[in-house]
Amino acid sequence: MARKISDDCIACGTCASNCPVSAISEGDGKYEVDPDTCIDCGACEGACPVGAISEE
């Protein structure tokens, strides 16, 4: 199950730089997780400074 980034995202990019499989990219106003690439490791969730990432 992939992680999901909510509208609380401040587009800082911390999650993307912590993703070991590069499943996160900059979207329209916030970052987005590619569910086909995400390995559900949780690295991004722990790195997010505003808690905008959770399990889908």
N, CA, C and O atoms as a GROMACS GRO file, in nm:
protein
  224
    1MET      N    1   0.084  -0.118   0.000
    1MET     CA    2   0.000   0.000   0.000
    1MET      C    3   0.089   0.125   0.000
    1MET      O    4   0.180   0.136   0.082
    2ALA      N    5   0.063   0.215  -0.089
    2ALA     CA    6   0.144   0.336  -0.102
    2ALA      C    7   0.105   0.440   0.002
    2ALA      O    8  -0.005   0.437   0.057
    3ARG      N    9   0.194   0.530   0.027
    3ARG     CA   10   0.168   0.645   0.115
    3ARG      C   11   0.094   0.750   0.035
    3ARG      O   12   0.098   0.750  -0.088
    4LYS      N   13   0.026   0.840   0.105
    4LYS     CA   14  -0.047   0.948   0.040
    4LYS      C   15  -0.006   1.080   0.105
    4LYS      O   16   0.014   1.087   0.227
    5ILE      N   17   0.006   1.184   0.024
    5ILE     CA   18   0.043   1.316   0.073
    5ILE      C   19  -0.082   1.404   0.069
    5ILE      O   20  -0.145   1.421  -0.036
    6SER      N   21  -0.118   1.458   0.184
    6SER     CA   22  -0.240   1.538   0.195
    6SER      C   23  -0.218   1.683   0.148
    6SER      O   24  -0.107   1.722   0.113
    7ASP      N   25  -0.325   1.758   0.149
    7ASP     CA   26  -0.319   1.900   0.111
    7ASP      C   27  -0.242   1.983   0.213
    7ASP      O   28  -0.219   2.102   0.189
    8ASP      N   29  -0.204   1.925   0.326
    8ASP     CA   30  -0.124   1.996   0.426
    8ASP      C   31   0.021   2.012   0.381
    8ASP      O   32   0.098   2.082   0.445
    9CYS      N   33   0.057   1.947   0.271
    9CYS     CA   34   0.193   1.952   0.216
    9CYS      C   35   0.234   2.098   0.190
    9CYS      O   36   0.159   2.176   0.132
   10ILE      N   37   0.356   2.132   0.234
   10ILE     CA   38   0.408   2.267   0.212
   10ILE      C   39   0.510   2.270   0.098
   10ILE      O   40   0.579   2.370   0.078
   11ALA      N   41   0.520   2.160   0.024
   11ALA     CA   42   0.608   2.148  -0.094
   11ALA      C   43   0.754   2.180  -0.064
   11ALA      O   44   0.822   2.247  -0.142
   12CYS      N   45   0.802   2.131   0.052
   12CYS     CA   46   0.941   2.156   0.089
   12CYS      C   47   1.038   2.060   0.022
   12CYS      O   48   1.156   2.090   0.009
   13GLY      N   49   0.988   1.941  -0.020
   13GLY     CA   50   1.072   1.844  -0.088
   13GLY      C   51   1.148   1.750   0.003
   13GLY      O   52   1.222   1.664  -0.046
   14THR      N   53   1.132   1.762   0.132
   14THR     CA   54   1.203   1.675   0.226
   14THR      C   55   1.166   1.529   0.203
   14THR      O   56   1.253   1.441   0.209
   15CYS      N   57   1.040   1.503   0.177
   15CYS     CA   58   0.996   1.365   0.155
   15CYS      C   59   1.064   1.304   0.033
   15CYS      O   60   1.109   1.190   0.037
   16ALA      N   61   1.071   1.380  -0.074
   16ALA     CA   62   1.131   1.329  -0.198
   16ALA      C   63   1.277   1.295  -0.179
   16ALA      O   64   1.325   1.195  -0.231
   17SER      N   65   1.348   1.377  -0.106
   17SER     CA   66   1.491   1.352  -0.086
   17SER      C   67   1.515   1.235   0.009
   17SER      O   68   1.626   1.181   0.012
   18ASN      N   69   1.416   1.194   0.086
   18ASN     CA   70   1.430   1.081   0.178
   18ASN      C   71   1.376   0.951   0.121
   18ASN      O   72   1.392   0.846   0.183
   19CYS      N   73   1.313   0.954   0.004
   19CYS     CA   74   1.256   0.834  -0.055
   19CYS      C   75   1.366   0.751  -0.121
   19CYS      O   76   1.432   0.799  -0.213
   20PRO      N   77   1.386   0.626  -0.076
   20PRO     CA   78   1.494   0.544  -0.131
   20PRO      C   79   1.470   0.492  -0.273
   20PRO      O   80   1.564   0.446  -0.338
   21VAL      N   81   1.346   0.501  -0.321
   21VAL     CA   82   1.316   0.451  -0.456
   21VAL      C   83   1.266   0.561  -0.550
   21VAL      O   84   1.216   0.532  -0.659
   22SER      N   85   1.280   0.686  -0.510
   22SER     CA   86   1.241   0.802  -0.591
   22SER      C   87   1.095   0.795  -0.637
   22SER      O   88   1.064   0.822  -0.754
   23ALA      N   89   1.006   0.758  -0.545
   23ALA     CA   90   0.863   0.746  -0.576
   23ALA      C   91   0.787   0.877  -0.559
   23ALA      O   92   0.667   0.883  -0.587
   24ILE      N   93   0.855   0.981  -0.512
   24ILE     CA   94   0.788   1.108  -0.484
   24ILE      C   95   0.840   1.215  -0.578
   24ILE      O   96   0.960   1.232  -0.597
   25SER      N   97   0.745   1.288  -0.637
   25SER     CA   98   0.783   1.396  -0.728
   25SER      C   99   0.694   1.517  -0.701
   25SER      O  100   0.588   1.506  -0.640
   26GLU      N  101   0.740   1.631  -0.749
   26GLU     CA  102   0.666   1.755  -0.730
   26GLU      C  103   0.545   1.756  -0.823
   26GLU      O  104   0.556   1.736  -0.944
   27GLY      N  105   0.429   1.779  -0.763
   27GLY     CA  106   0.305   1.786  -0.839
   27GLY      C  107   0.254   1.928  -0.846
   27GLY      O  108   0.332   2.023  -0.837
   28ASP      N  109   0.126   1.944  -0.861
   28ASP     CA  110   0.064   2.074  -0.873
   28ASP      C  111   0.037   2.132  -0.734
   28ASP      O  112  -0.070   2.110  -0.677
   29GLY      N  113   0.133   2.206  -0.680
   29GLY     CA  114   0.118   2.270  -0.551
   29GLY      C  115   0.157   2.184  -0.432
   29GLY      O  116   0.166   2.234  -0.320
   30LYS      N  117   0.181   2.055  -0.454
   30LYS     CA  118   0.226   1.966  -0.348
   30LYS      C  119   0.300   1.849  -0.411
   30LYS      O  120   0.296   1.830  -0.532
   31TYR      N  121   0.365   1.772  -0.328
   31TYR     CA  122   0.435   1.654  -0.379
   31TYR      C  123   0.338   1.536  -0.388
   31TYR      O  124   0.236   1.533  -0.318
   32GLU      N  125   0.370   1.440  -0.474
   32GLU     CA  126   0.283   1.325  -0.498
   32GLU      C  127   0.364   1.197  -0.494
   32GLU      O  128   0.482   1.195  -0.531
   33VAL      N  129   0.299   1.089  -0.449
   33VAL     CA  130   0.362   0.957  -0.442
   33VAL      C  131   0.314   0.873  -0.559
   33VAL      O  132   0.194   0.862  -0.584
   34ASP      N  133   0.408   0.812  -0.630
   34ASP     CA  134   0.373   0.719  -0.737
   34ASP      C  135   0.347   0.583  -0.672
   34ASP      O  136   0.441   0.519  -0.624
   35PRO      N  137   0.221   0.538  -0.669
   35PRO     CA  138   0.189   0.413  -0.599
   35PRO      C  139   0.253   0.289  -0.660
   35PRO      O  140   0.269   0.188  -0.592
   36ASP      N  141   0.289   0.296  -0.787
   36ASP     CA  142   0.352   0.181  -0.852
   36ASP      C  143   0.500   0.167  -0.815
   36ASP      O  144   0.558   0.060  -0.829
   37THR      N  145   0.559   0.276  -0.769
   37THR     CA  146   0.701   0.276  -0.733
   37THR      C  147   0.721   0.266  -0.582
   37THR      O  148   0.820   0.209  -0.536
   38CYS      N  149   0.629   0.320  -0.504
   38CYS     CA  150   0.638   0.323  -0.358
   38CYS      C  151   0.650   0.182  -0.301
   38CYS      O  152   0.575   0.092  -0.338
   39ILE      N  153   0.746   0.163  -0.209
   39ILE     CA  154   0.764   0.033  -0.143
   39ILE      C  155   0.709   0.035   0.000
   39ILE      O  156   0.729  -0.060   0.076
   40ASP      N  157   0.641   0.143   0.037
   40ASP     CA  158   0.574   0.157   0.167
   40ASP      C  159   0.671   0.141   0.284
   40ASP      O  160   0.640   0.075   0.383
   41CYS      N  161   0.787   0.203   0.272
   41CYS     CA  162   0.888   0.192   0.378
   41CYS      C  163   0.865   0.292   0.491
   41CYS      O  164   0.910   0.269   0.603
   42GLY      N  165   0.796   0.402   0.463
   42GLY     CA  166   0.766   0.501   0.566
   42GLY      C  167   0.872   0.607   0.586
   42GLY      O  168   0.858   0.692   0.673
   43ALA      N  169   0.979   0.603   0.508
   43ALA     CA  170   1.086   0.702   0.524
   43ALA      C  171   1.034   0.843   0.503
   43ALA      O  172   1.074   0.936   0.574
   44CYS      N  173   0.947   0.861   0.407
   44CYS     CA  174   0.893   0.993   0.378
   44CYS      C  175   0.803   1.043   0.491
   44CYS      O  176   0.807   1.161   0.527
   45GLU      N  177   0.724   0.954   0.546
   45GLU     CA  178   0.631   0.992   0.653
   45GLU      C  179   0.707   1.045   0.774
   45GLU      O  180   0.668   1.145   0.834
   46GLY      N  181   0.814   0.977   0.810
   46GLY     CA  182   0.894   1.021   0.924
   46GLY      C  183   0.970   1.149   0.898
   46GLY      O  184   1.002   1.222   0.992
   47ALA      N  185   0.998   1.179   0.772
   47ALA     CA  186   1.075   1.298   0.737
   47ALA      C  187   0.990   1.424   0.721
   47ALA      O  188   1.041   1.535   0.731
   48CYS      N  189   0.861   1.407   0.697
   48CYS     CA  190   0.774   1.522   0.669
   48CYS      C  191   0.762   1.613   0.792
   48CYS      O  192   0.718   1.568   0.898
   49PRO      N  193   0.799   1.741   0.779
   49PRO     CA  194   0.796   1.831   0.894
   49PRO      C  195   0.655   1.873   0.937
   49PRO      O  196   0.638   1.925   1.047
   50VAL      N  197   0.556   1.852   0.852
   50VAL     CA  198   0.419   1.893   0.887
   50VAL      C  199   0.323   1.774   0.900
   50VAL      O  200   0.202   1.794   0.918
   51GLY      N  201   0.374   1.653   0.891
   51GLY     CA  202   0.289   1.535   0.907
   51GLY      C  203   0.186   1.518   0.800
   51GLY      O  204   0.075   1.471   0.827
   52ALA      N  205   0.220   1.554   0.676
   52ALA     CA  206   0.124   1.550   0.566
   52ALA      C  207   0.119   1.414   0.495
   52ALA      O  208   0.042   1.398   0.400
   53ILE      N  209   0.198   1.318   0.540
   53ILE     CA  210   0.205   1.188   0.472
   53ILE      C  211   0.151   1.080   0.564
   53ILE      O  212   0.185   1.073   0.682
   54SER      N  213   0.066   0.995   0.506
   54SER     CA  214   0.010   0.884   0.582
   54SER      C  215  -0.014   0.765   0.491
   54SER      O  216  -0.001   0.776   0.369
   55GLU      N  217  -0.049   0.652   0.550
   55GLU     CA  218  -0.082   0.535   0.472
   55GLU      C  219  -0.214   0.560   0.403
   55GLU      O  220  -0.304   0.624   0.460
   56GLU      N  221  -0.226   0.511   0.282
   56GLU     CA  222  -0.349   0.533   0.205
   56GLU      C  223  -0.462   0.452   0.260
   56GLU      O  224  -0.574   0.458   0.207
   0.00000   0.00000   0.00000
